[in-house]
């Protein structure tokens, strides 16, 4: 505390960070929770929440189980075997992370819908694809890459030397895995499963597009506002959703200390792991190959649909969908996506770096509280966050505030945990004597931060920037309550176009949106002089 | 009255209920090479970091050139520091590292370049200015770290085990370079180390620390030959510590019995002994002589048996049991001396025995 008083610059920076966190993270949430007021009684006695809660949990358990199983096979194959085509699988593994998760639902409709390529085109069937089965399948495909990234991260960190030692002491591959790898990575794997479960629980786009009458909490909250204008009801549902997510999140933090998150960064090389049986290697290879076929089918159908007149019935090549999305309000939406994403990523990464430094290097009381608040948005469902901003900042006296700016701010703070955790992890790699060296040479703490720490944290900054950008341009749930016609973005337009069954235009938007994310990643890779190669990146 | 440059007065620092530094006080004269010596965890680095301003003392005052600096932020103290791991900025060249402090102080570019070049010459890095830190050897990195601090002409230079990451030979070489540097600049150095050879060979003044306290401070000579506690005697160099009891005080000397034997030894200045007091007789191994059993011994003769010995090049170290207790005896220049085995006589000169009041029992 005394050192803070001696350095007014640091104190000022800290107060600014605390103020921003209070206004843009804490306050909107409190507003949502407080909004129903007495309405909670009606809400609870009304009982409509029982079915959607049960269905949310049901679909969460099903989708998480399958996504984690597939993700584990993929991760095990990538980390433990020396199967061929690893670079290819790695690209396949990050592609879904660069796209809005709900485009899998769009592809699903294209492939299996009433006039679907596979269902109708090949089998001549008109299926009812909406409901639990559809959501389950779509979420499995949409979220297994997230599970893969999280699990691969955990497995990569398990110490190869210990496995070598176990093999040296006579344990077979299976024994090593069961008696060394698994016990050591159990907390990490548990955290990875819970993180995947949170992603699934919060998913709004997929159930909204193909859920049909099968409502889950996010779609119920959306329906209450868009259909009935029932804000108290929607906020009550959102609060319930937040409660569930927080339960999972607290359990996750107990397992890994709140330090797992899907980010884009270079993969650390490690020492070779003991070889696994050939049969296992090939089993993993075939599994990965089959998953890759599914992923390629999903994204391939999106690409073909974007380039043809009316896929799959009219296959005339055309650029008219791309012309449509680049003109008029759609062009604005695309431009907004890029501008909002860049602004949010820049400020989020910068702010997170400063906040990470203040928390990690500080010695003041209450830094654990700030630490918690900066990580908490990771547990907040996007829909809840969006409703929070819509509720808290939808005041007459704030009319001067541009909606685009509000969307940017929401993206900045919803994504703070990404950059913050990258910054803290980076700072832990930099010895405190670096700060002290600058100080002992006459630089104030802030000056040392600027001259020494920021340049050394380039990697963390890039991770925060790219991941935030990708998350910002692929989120639907955060912006769905915030956008106006002039501040709409690609994901909103995709969602609207799919709802209108206008797949050509929707997929063209999707391709453009994914293109933006890939572009951001590539530019960063070039800036980092290849230290993040696209093929080696994790998102 | 010497010119006191740095004074610590009752300084205490607590970490989690443990007194890392416990009420220490000392004064360092201007221009001295002062060393804080002690085992790891003794509080020496914590003390140095409080002087630098990285930790706030919980109690006590730190006074630099007559001015209390407790409340002065670290970057305004003029206490440049050389770190154990050097903490060179990896994204700056050698030249930029050395010039960093001048840049922060807004020294004009020409003046800055002149001083950086001068300093690089001075620390022997004249041609390496454009290298990056990771292109330098450990010894070169160490010189950059020293140069980076010296270029600021700091009021006082703090060094935190600056040689401990180097290999043994280079460590000894740089030790003498540092000492020469300090004498040339007449700058006050505060140096932290756990290496007693380093402390003895470099310092004008040593404070030996243990468990957060300064056990003793003084010249290297005083510390080595007149340690005030058994810990000190044992920590600084090899030593024989033989428990005994004062039988009587006669003519300014103490007659001390140990086992079946007794010997009359001088009483060190500042020590008061009375009959019946428990003491430890402290004898350095190199102060003992060896002779074949039965030969005339210089001083008191103790019959003993060689248990084992180690050839260390410049000396031969013997472990010898005398009355069931093991003694260490060093014989210099083994190539020119007898090689002893079996029954021998250990020769003890009473004047070379230092008596320590035994507070442990």
Interface residues (C-beta under 8 A of the other chain):
Chain A: X2 X3 X6 X7 X431 X433 X434 X436 X437 X438 X439 X440 X441 X442 X443 X444 X445 X447 X448 X451 X452 X455 X456
Chain B: X52 X53 X54 X56 X71 X72 X73 X74 X75 X76 X78 X79 X80 X81 X83 X84 X85 X87 X88 X89 X90 X91 X100 X101 X104 X105 X148 X149 X152 X158
